[in-house]
Amino acid sequence: MDAYDLIVIGTGPAGEKAAVKAAYFGYRVAVIEKAPHYGGAGVHTGTLPSKTLKETALYYSGKYEKGLYGIDRELSKETSISDFMHRKDYIIQSENESVRNNLLIHKVDIYHGIATFMDATHIHIRGLKEQIIEGKNIIIATGSYPSRPKEIPFDNKRIHDSDTILDIKHFPKSICIIGAGVIGCEYATIFSTMGTKVFLINRNDKILTFIDQEIIQIFLKQIKRDGVDLLLNKSIKSIEVPRVKEDPLHIELDTGEILHVDMFLFAAGRNGNTKELQVEKLGVEVDEKRETIKVNERYQTAVPNIYAVGDVIGFPALANTSMDQGRVAVSHIFNTGDLEQIAQVIPYGIYTVPEISTAGISEEDAQKQKLSYNVGIARHADMARGKIMGAKDGMLKLIFTNEDRVIRGVHIIGHLATELIHHGVGLIESKRTLNDVISKMYNFPTLHDLYKYAAYDGLGNLSGHKIKK
Ligand SMILES: Cc1cc2nc3c(=O)[nH]c(=O)nc-3n(C[C@H](O)[C@H](O)[C@H](O)COP(=O)(O)OP(=O)(O)OC[C@H]3O[C@@H](n4cnc5c(N)ncnc54)[C@H](O)[C@@H]3O)c2cc1C
């Protein structure tokens, strides 16, 4: 039987980075992957495919250039679904290879099959070959799967979850999406950018509540303009699939409203991949509803040599946090001394059209914490670089505390928001003030100027005009 210093279960962002880091530090490492490919949801069904489809939608719709030189390039109606999917498939294939090569270069042994715990150090692998391997330490990085409520008749043709939507064979003329969370909003704007009529349904009266709601109001205005009908405080009662496949789906909402649409996407909630592991029998705590694993701040479960990282432990369930959780777990297991915890200020990127990115506290948070705070705002359209890019909408908002002018939150909507945010993360982390931002030198013309103008706006607000308490 092969024996390892570390066995990692799963090759998604969390598992890959954990395995490679331990191997880099000279330990004997194995990964077990049940899929025939590498990279998990990060590469195959989640992060990268949806981001590529967004870029593709922008490319085909000509939205990046809309308004530039007075030309509005209209969406080519001839764009075929295979054209649309082509780049996504290429990126998946290319990143799949990158993950595989990364594991091989670092001499990580790869096993294919379903991993199940026999005891705290032995894993049974059910693949083409049945095998048992031994590990002094084990990291569970098995990710999550989209929830599929029983009452929804998923057929993977017209009624989809966020995995199967990537295999559609035609563009829907209209689509109903349940769940206006990050995934639902991203797909809503990808489809609307491609000219699809979108109904986005949300159970509550607010969406994306972890983001500053002023930014969300701007977002809502823009997506409405782009053909997304957001239906708040609603959920679905039933879906009828017609016998004739050309006929629309008949969707009844709990309010009695009826929607006739081509396609349906359920994008509300994911559960941890824990069933096959049978790890509860060892004393590892698994949440019954969410199927997620409970860990401490070192990502250690109740069984000391078993760790869990990434989506399988639940919130925030992002690729960036998953990767670093994997690296942090390895630091603790082998005492590598390089990374004791993941960053305290996490950037959240929402790859909608328009993009949103956020770090630190929102205005709502500041109010809840009863901070004496103020804001400063700058708009893409007022920046020289913004004009060159043809950016009509878009805004950066700084939130700072009045007494010290320290920046506590940065919120961006519009072009390059997910790139621009990292400067903001640095400002929040190092407790920089408005004056620090004003004294910084940026390239000109760049969108980073947004920071400087928002800082000046903040100082103006602070000087007495619009103080917020
Ligand atoms: C539509 C969508 C968009 C997203 N967009 C973003 C984004 O823009 N930015 C971002 O940061 N995050 C995004 N995410 C989230 C991101 O994809 C996940 O947080 C990330 O993939 C989690 O990584 P992981 O390694 O924990 O799990 P996964 O990537 O899910 O990998 C888990 C791996 O474990 C394997 N496995 C499971 N069970 C077993 C078993 N018993 N034996 C062997 N192998 C097993 C699976 O086959 C899989 O390969 C998105 C997710 C979705 C669904």
The ligand as an SDF file (V2000), in Angstrom:
LIG
                    3D

 53 58  0  0  0  0  0  0  0  0999 V2000
  -21.2890   29.5940  -11.8280 C   0  0  0  0  0  0  0  0  0  0  0  0
  -20.2020   29.8260  -10.8340 C   0  0  0  0  0  0  0  0  0  0  0  0
  -19.4130   30.9520  -10.9300 C   0  0  0  0  0  0  0  0  0  0  0  0
  -18.3800   31.1690  -10.0230 C   0  0  0  0  0  0  0  0  0  0  0  0
  -17.6210   32.2930  -10.1530 N   0  0  0  0  0  0  0  0  0  0  0  0
  -16.6140   32.5190   -9.2880 C   0  0  0  0  0  0  0  0  0  0  0  0
  -15.7890   33.6720   -9.4200 C   0  0  0  0  0  0  0  0  0  0  0  0
  -15.9820   34.4800  -10.3190 O   0  0  0  0  0  0  0  0  0  0  0  0
  -14.7830   33.8560   -8.5460 N   0  0  0  0  0  0  0  0  0  0  0  0
  -14.5370   32.9680   -7.5330 C   0  0  0  0  0  0  0  0  0  0  0  0
  -13.5920   33.1930   -6.7590 O   0  0  0  0  0  0  0  0  0  0  0  0
  -15.3060   31.8740   -7.3720 N   0  0  0  0  0  0  0  0  0  0  0  0
  -16.3310   31.6260   -8.2240 C   0  0  0  0  0  0  0  0  0  0  0  0
  -17.1040   30.5100   -8.0790 N   0  0  0  0  0  0  0  0  0  0  0  0
  -16.8500   29.6080   -6.9570 C   0  0  0  0  0  0  0  0  0  0  0  0
  -15.6880   28.6440   -7.2460 C   0  0  0  0  0  0  0  0  0  0  0  0
  -15.9050   27.9490   -8.4540 O   0  0  0  0  0  0  0  0  0  0  0  0
  -15.5550   27.6780   -6.1000 C   0  0  0  0  0  0  0  0  0  0  0  0
  -15.4800   28.4100   -4.9040 O   0  0  0  0  0  0  0  0  0  0  0  0
  -14.3080   26.8200   -6.2250 C   0  0  0  0  0  0  0  0  0  0  0  0
  -14.3220   26.0580   -7.3980 O   0  0  0  0  0  0  0  0  0  0  0  0
  -14.2130   25.8780   -5.0190 C   0  0  0  0  0  0  0  0  0  0  0  0
  -13.0390   25.1600   -5.1220 O   0  0  0  0  0  0  0  0  0  0  0  0
  -12.8860   23.7500   -4.3880 P   0  0  0  0  0  0  0  0  0  0  0  0
  -11.5200   23.2780   -4.7240 O   0  0  0  0  0  0  0  0  0  0  0  0
  -13.2750   23.8880   -2.9800 O   0  0  0  0  0  0  0  0  0  0  0  0
  -13.9770   22.7950   -5.0430 O   0  0  0  0  0  0  0  0  0  0  0  0
  -14.2900   22.3290   -6.5930 P   0  0  0  0  0  0  0  0  0  0  0  0
  -13.7420   23.3330   -7.4990 O   0  0  0  0  0  0  0  0  0  0  0  0
  -15.7100   22.0560   -6.5610 O   0  0  0  0  0  0  0  0  0  0  0  0
  -13.4370   21.0010   -6.7080 O   0  0  0  0  0  0  0  0  0  0  0  0
  -13.7430   19.8570   -5.9640 C   0  0  0  0  0  0  0  0  0  0  0  0
  -13.1550   18.6200   -6.6500 C   0  0  0  0  0  0  0  0  0  0  0  0
  -13.3060   17.5020   -5.7900 O   0  0  0  0  0  0  0  0  0  0  0  0
  -13.6940   16.3690   -6.5550 C   0  0  0  0  0  0  0  0  0  0  0  0
  -14.3920   15.4120   -5.6510 N   0  0  0  0  0  0  0  0  0  0  0  0
  -15.5660   15.6000   -4.9970 C   0  0  0  0  0  0  0  0  0  0  0  0
  -15.8520   14.5370   -4.2130 N   0  0  0  0  0  0  0  0  0  0  0  0
  -14.8450   13.6440   -4.3810 C   0  0  0  0  0  0  0  0  0  0  0  0
  -14.5590   12.3530   -3.8520 C   0  0  0  0  0  0  0  0  0  0  0  0
  -15.3510   11.7570   -2.9390 N   0  0  0  0  0  0  0  0  0  0  0  0
  -13.4440   11.7150   -4.2760 N   0  0  0  0  0  0  0  0  0  0  0  0
  -12.6010   12.2910   -5.1710 C   0  0  0  0  0  0  0  0  0  0  0  0
  -12.8190   13.5270   -5.6960 N   0  0  0  0  0  0  0  0  0  0  0  0
  -13.9090   14.1980   -5.3020 C   0  0  0  0  0  0  0  0  0  0  0  0
  -14.5930   16.9640   -7.6230 C   0  0  0  0  0  0  0  0  0  0  0  0
  -14.6970   16.0820   -8.7510 O   0  0  0  0  0  0  0  0  0  0  0  0
  -13.8730   18.2690   -7.9390 C   0  0  0  0  0  0  0  0  0  0  0  0
  -12.9270   18.0940   -8.9840 O   0  0  0  0  0  0  0  0  0  0  0  0
  -18.1440   30.2490   -8.9770 C   0  0  0  0  0  0  0  0  0  0  0  0
  -18.9430   29.1090   -8.8720 C   0  0  0  0  0  0  0  0  0  0  0  0
  -19.9560   28.8890   -9.7830 C   0  0  0  0  0  0  0  0  0  0  0  0
  -20.7950   27.6510   -9.6530 C   0  0  0  0  0  0  0  0  0  0  0  0
  1  2  1  0
  2  3  1  0
  2 52  2  0
  3  4  2  0
  4  5  1  0
  4 50  1  0
  5  6  2  0
  6  7  1  0
  6 13  1  0
  7  8  2  0
  7  9  1  0
  9 10  1  0
 10 11  2  0
 10 12  1  0
 12 13  2  0
 13 14  1  0
 14 15  1  0
 14 50  1  0
 15 16  1  0
 16 17  1  0
 16 18  1  0
 18 19  1  0
 18 20  1  0
 20 21  1  0
 20 22  1  0
 22 23  1  0
 23 24  1  0
 24 25  2  0
 24 26  1  0
 24 27  1  0
 27 28  1  0
 28 29  2  0
 28 30  1  0
 28 31  1  0
 31 32  1  0
 32 33  1  0
 33 34  1  0
 33 48  1  0
 34 35  1  0
 35 36  1  0
 35 46  1  0
 36 37  1  0
 36 45  1  0
 37 38  2  0
 38 39  1  0
 39 40  1  0
 39 45  2  0
 40 41  1  0
 40 42  2  0
 42 43  1  0
 43 44  2  0
 44 45  1  0
 46 47  1  0
 46 48  1  0
 48 49  1  0
 50 51  2  0
 51 52  1  0
 52 53  1  0
M  END
$$$$
